[in-house]
Amino acid sequence: MKDFHCCATCEHFRAVKKAEGMQYVCSRLGYETKPAYKFNCWSPKAHVQELINKNNKGQAGS
């Protein structure tokens, strides 16, 4: 999971294009954030959860 855990892979991450540039916000916390930041409230997007599950299955067979 450590390979996937960051704001950009969270279901609450929002990228908003503004005249002065991109703004990244956590819709759950209401904070401005950056794609690489990590918070303990992380909830992975569905496709990220699938990758985590696939990765964990591959490690279990090792």
N, CA, C and O atoms as a GROMACS GRO file, in nm:
protein
  248
    1MET      N    1   0.083  -0.119   0.000
    1MET     CA    2   0.000   0.000   0.000
    1MET      C    3   0.087   0.125   0.000
    1MET      O    4   0.045   0.228  -0.052
    2LYS      N    5   0.206   0.117   0.057
    2LYS     CA    6   0.291   0.236   0.065
    2LYS      C    7   0.327   0.290  -0.074
    2LYS      O    8   0.355   0.410  -0.088
    3ASP      N    9   0.325   0.204  -0.175
    3ASP     CA   10   0.356   0.250  -0.311
    3ASP      C   11   0.242   0.332  -0.371
    3ASP      O   12   0.264   0.407  -0.466
    4PHE      N   13   0.123   0.318  -0.317
    4PHE     CA   14   0.004   0.383  -0.372
    4PHE      C   15  -0.046   0.500  -0.288
    4PHE      O   16  -0.117   0.586  -0.340
    5HIS      N   17  -0.011   0.504  -0.159
    5HIS     CA   18  -0.068   0.600  -0.065
    5HIS      C   19  -0.017   0.742  -0.089
    5HIS      O   20   0.097   0.775  -0.055
    6CYS      N   21  -0.102   0.826  -0.148
    6CYS     CA   22  -0.076   0.969  -0.162
    6CYS      C   23  -0.208   1.036  -0.199
    6CYS      O   24  -0.301   0.969  -0.244
    7CYS      N   25  -0.216   1.165  -0.182
    7CYS     CA   26  -0.341   1.237  -0.208
    7CYS      C   27  -0.393   1.216  -0.351
    7CYS      O   28  -0.514   1.204  -0.370
    8ALA      N   29  -0.306   1.212  -0.448
    8ALA     CA   30  -0.349   1.200  -0.588
    8ALA      C   31  -0.425   1.071  -0.615
    8ALA      O   32  -0.500   1.065  -0.712
    9THR      N   33  -0.408   0.968  -0.532
    9THR     CA   34  -0.478   0.841  -0.552
    9THR      C   35  -0.600   0.827  -0.463
    9THR      O   36  -0.664   0.721  -0.461
   10CYS      N   37  -0.635   0.931  -0.388
   10CYS     CA   38  -0.749   0.928  -0.296
   10CYS      C   39  -0.877   0.972  -0.366
   10CYS      O   40  -0.874   1.059  -0.453
   11GLU      N   41  -0.989   0.911  -0.327
   11GLU     CA   42  -1.117   0.946  -0.387
   11GLU      C   43  -1.161   1.089  -0.354
   11GLU      O   44  -1.252   1.141  -0.418
   12HIS      N   45  -1.099   1.152  -0.256
   12HIS     CA   46  -1.137   1.288  -0.216
   12HIS      C   47  -1.048   1.396  -0.277
   12HIS      O   48  -1.070   1.515  -0.254
   13PHE      N   49  -0.949   1.355  -0.354
   13PHE     CA   50  -0.856   1.450  -0.418
   13PHE      C   51  -0.923   1.518  -0.536
   13PHE      O   52  -0.982   1.451  -0.622
   14ARG      N   53  -0.916   1.650  -0.540
   14ARG     CA   54  -0.973   1.728  -0.650
   14ARG      C   55  -0.866   1.822  -0.707
   14ARG      O   56  -0.793   1.887  -0.633
   15ALA      N   57  -0.859   1.826  -0.838
   15ALA     CA   58  -0.769   1.917  -0.909
   15ALA      C   59  -0.856   2.020  -0.979
   15ALA      O   60  -0.944   1.986  -1.059
   16VAL      N   61  -0.832   2.148  -0.949
   16VAL     CA   62  -0.912   2.256  -1.005
   16VAL      C   63  -0.820   2.348  -1.084
   16VAL      O   64  -0.723   2.402  -1.030
   17LYS      N   65  -0.852   2.367  -1.212
   17LYS     CA   66  -0.772   2.455  -1.296
   17LYS      C   67  -0.820   2.599  -1.278
   17LYS      O   68  -0.938   2.628  -1.299
   18LYS      N   69  -0.730   2.686  -1.239
   18LYS     CA   70  -0.761   2.828  -1.219
   18LYS      C   71  -0.669   2.911  -1.307
   18LYS      O   72  -0.569   2.861  -1.359
   19ALA      N   73  -0.702   3.038  -1.322
   19ALA     CA   74  -0.622   3.127  -1.406
   19ALA      C   75  -0.477   3.133  -1.360
   19ALA      O   76  -0.386   3.143  -1.442
   20GLU      N   77  -0.455   3.127  -1.228
   20GLU     CA   78  -0.319   3.136  -1.174
   20GLU      C   79  -0.250   3.001  -1.166
   20GLU      O   80  -0.136   2.993  -1.120
   21GLY      N   81  -0.315   2.894  -1.210
   21GLY     CA   82  -0.254   2.762  -1.211
   21GLY      C   83  -0.345   2.660  -1.145
   21GLY      O   84  -0.458   2.690  -1.107
   22MET      N   85  -0.294   2.539  -1.131
   22MET     CA   86  -0.372   2.431  -1.071
   22MET      C   87  -0.380   2.447  -0.920
   22MET      O   88  -0.285   2.489  -0.855
   23GLN      N   89  -0.496   2.411  -0.867
   23GLN     CA   90  -0.516   2.407  -0.722
   23GLN      C   91  -0.561   2.266  -0.688
   23GLN      O   92  -0.650   2.212  -0.753
   24TYR      N   93  -0.499   2.207  -0.587
   24TYR     CA   94  -0.531   2.072  -0.545
   24TYR      C   95  -0.593   2.078  -0.406
   24TYR      O   96  -0.539   2.141  -0.316
   25VAL      N   97  -0.707   2.013  -0.390
   25VAL     CA   98  -0.785   2.024  -0.267
   25VAL      C   99  -0.832   1.885  -0.223
   25VAL      O  100  -0.865   1.801  -0.306
   26CYS      N  101  -0.836   1.863  -0.093
   26CYS     CA  102  -0.900   1.745  -0.037
   26CYS      C  103  -1.044   1.784  -0.008
   26CYS      O  104  -1.069   1.870   0.076
   27SER      N  105  -1.138   1.720  -0.076
   27SER     CA  106  -1.278   1.755  -0.056
   27SER      C  107  -1.330   1.708   0.079
   27SER      O  108  -1.429   1.762   0.129
   28ARG      N  109  -1.267   1.609   0.139
   28ARG     CA  110  -1.308   1.562   0.272
   28ARG      C  111  -1.262   1.658   0.380
   28ARG      O  112  -1.341   1.698   0.466
   29LEU      N  113  -1.135   1.695   0.376
   29LEU     CA  114  -1.079   1.780   0.480
   29LEU      C  115  -1.099   1.930   0.454
   29LEU      O  116  -1.100   2.011   0.546
   30GLY      N  117  -1.114   1.964   0.326
   30GLY     CA  118  -1.128   2.104   0.290
   30GLY      C  119  -0.995   2.178   0.283
   30GLY      O  120  -0.992   2.301   0.277
   31TYR      N  121  -0.885   2.104   0.285
   31TYR     CA  122  -0.751   2.162   0.280
   31TYR      C  123  -0.699   2.168   0.138
   31TYR      O  124  -0.732   2.084   0.055
   32GLU      N  125  -0.616   2.269   0.112
   32GLU     CA  126  -0.538   2.267  -0.011
   32GLU      C  127  -0.426   2.166   0.014
   32GLU      O  128  -0.372   2.159   0.125
   33THR      N  129  -0.393   2.089  -0.086
   33THR     CA  130  -0.294   1.982  -0.070
   33THR      C  131  -0.205   1.976  -0.193
   33THR      O  132  -0.214   2.061  -0.281
   34LYS      N  133  -0.121   1.879  -0.199
   34LYS     CA  134  -0.036   1.851  -0.316
   34LYS      C  135  -0.054   1.704  -0.350
   34LYS      O  136  -0.085   1.624  -0.261
   35PRO      N  137  -0.036   1.666  -0.476
   35PRO     CA  138  -0.058   1.526  -0.515
   35PRO      C  139   0.024   1.425  -0.435
   35PRO      O  140  -0.024   1.314  -0.410
   36ALA      N  141   0.145   1.459  -0.393
   36ALA     CA  142   0.232   1.364  -0.324
   36ALA      C  143   0.214   1.364  -0.172
   36ALA      O  144   0.275   1.281  -0.104
   37TYR      N  145   0.133   1.452  -0.117
   37TYR     CA  146   0.111   1.455   0.028
   37TYR      C  147   0.040   1.329   0.073
   37TYR      O  148  -0.025   1.261  -0.007
   38LYS      N  149   0.051   1.297   0.202
   38LYS     CA  150  -0.013   1.179   0.260
   38LYS      C  151  -0.083   1.219   0.390
   38LYS      O  152  -0.026   1.286   0.475
   39PHE      N  153  -0.208   1.176   0.404
   39PHE     CA  154  -0.284   1.196   0.526
   39PHE      C  155  -0.336   1.061   0.572
   39PHE      O  156  -0.353   0.970   0.491
   40ASN      N  157  -0.363   1.046   0.700
   40ASN     CA  158  -0.411   0.919   0.756
   40ASN      C  159  -0.554   0.885   0.714
   40ASN      O  160  -0.596   0.771   0.731
   41CYS      N  161  -0.627   0.981   0.660
   41CYS     CA  162  -0.767   0.956   0.622
   41CYS      C  163  -0.781   0.906   0.479
   41CYS      O  164  -0.891   0.904   0.425
   42TRP      N  165  -0.672   0.866   0.417
   42TRP     CA  166  -0.668   0.825   0.277
   42TRP      C  167  -0.766   0.714   0.245
   42TRP      O  168  -0.769   0.611   0.312
   43SER      N  169  -0.847   0.735   0.140
   43SER     CA  170  -0.939   0.634   0.087
   43SER      C  171  -0.907   0.618  -0.061
   43SER      O  172  -0.938   0.707  -0.140
   44PRO      N  173  -0.847   0.506  -0.100
   44PRO     CA  174  -0.802   0.492  -0.239
   44PRO      C  175  -0.919   0.489  -0.338
   44PRO      O  176  -1.027   0.438  -0.308
   45LYS      N  177  -0.894   0.544  -0.456
   45LYS     CA  178  -0.991   0.535  -0.565
   45LYS      C  179  -1.007   0.388  -0.602
   45LYS      O  180  -0.920   0.307  -0.574
   46ALA      N  181  -1.120   0.354  -0.666
   46ALA     CA  182  -1.151   0.214  -0.697
   46ALA      C  183  -1.041   0.146  -0.777
   46ALA      O  184  -1.002   0.033  -0.746
   47HIS      N  185  -0.989   0.213  -0.880
   47HIS     CA  186  -0.886   0.148  -0.963
   47HIS      C  187  -0.755   0.131  -0.886
   47HIS      O  188  -0.678   0.039  -0.914
   48VAL      N  189  -0.729   0.218  -0.790
   48VAL     CA  190  -0.610   0.206  -0.706
   48VAL      C  191  -0.627   0.089  -0.610
   48VAL      O  192  -0.533   0.013  -0.588
   49GLN      N  193  -0.747   0.073  -0.554
   49GLN     CA  194  -0.774  -0.040  -0.464
   49GLN      C  195  -0.756  -0.172  -0.538
   49GLN      O  196  -0.705  -0.268  -0.481
   50GLU      N  197  -0.799  -0.177  -0.664
   50GLU     CA  198  -0.780  -0.298  -0.744
   50GLU      C  199  -0.632  -0.328  -0.763
   50GLU      O  200  -0.591  -0.444  -0.755
   51LEU      N  201  -0.551  -0.225  -0.788
   51LEU     CA  202  -0.407  -0.245  -0.802
   51LEU      C  203  -0.344  -0.294  -0.672
   51LEU      O  204  -0.256  -0.380  -0.674
   52ILE      N  205  -0.389  -0.240  -0.560
   52ILE     CA  206  -0.339  -0.283  -0.429
   52ILE      C  207  -0.372  -0.430  -0.407
   52ILE      O  208  -0.287  -0.508  -0.365
   53ASN      N  209  -0.497  -0.467  -0.435
   53ASN     CA  210  -0.540  -0.606  -0.418
   53ASN      C  211  -0.459  -0.700  -0.507
   53ASN      O  212  -0.417  -0.807  -0.463
   54LYS      N  213  -0.438  -0.660  -0.631
   54LYS     CA  214  -0.360  -0.741  -0.725
   54LYS      C  215  -0.216  -0.755  -0.676
   54LYS      O  216  -0.159  -0.864  -0.683
   55ASN      N  217  -0.158  -0.647  -0.627
   55ASN     CA  218  -0.023  -0.646  -0.577
   55ASN      C  219  -0.011  -0.737  -0.453
   55ASN      O  220   0.086  -0.811  -0.439
   56ASN      N  221  -0.110  -0.729  -0.363
   56ASN     CA  222  -0.108  -0.812  -0.242
   56ASN      C  223  -0.121  -0.960  -0.276
   56ASN      O  224  -0.057  -1.043  -0.212
   57LYS      N  225  -0.202  -0.996  -0.376
   57LYS     CA  226  -0.215  -1.136  -0.417
   57LYS      C  227  -0.083  -1.187  -0.474
   57LYS      O  228  -0.044  -1.301  -0.449
   58GLY      N  229  -0.015  -1.103  -0.550
   58GLY     CA  230   0.113  -1.141  -0.608
   58GLY      C  231   0.219  -1.164  -0.502
   58GLY      O  232   0.304  -1.251  -0.518
   59GLN      N  233   0.215  -1.087  -0.395
   59GLN     CA  234   0.310  -1.102  -0.286
   59GLN      C  235   0.281  -1.224  -0.200
   59GLN      O  236   0.372  -1.286  -0.145
   60ALA      N  237   0.152  -1.260  -0.190
   60ALA     CA  238   0.114  -1.375  -0.109
   60ALA      C  239   0.166  -1.506  -0.171
   60ALA      O  240   0.195  -1.601  -0.099
   61GLY      N  241   0.177  -1.509  -0.304
   61GLY     CA  242   0.224  -1.628  -0.371
   61GLY      C  243   0.375  -1.642  -0.374
   61GLY      O  244   0.426  -1.742  -0.423
   62SER      N  245   0.446  -1.543  -0.324
   62SER     CA  246   0.593  -1.548  -0.326
   62SER      C  247   0.653  -1.638  -0.223
   62SER      O  248   0.775  -1.650  -0.215
   0.00000   0.00000   0.00000
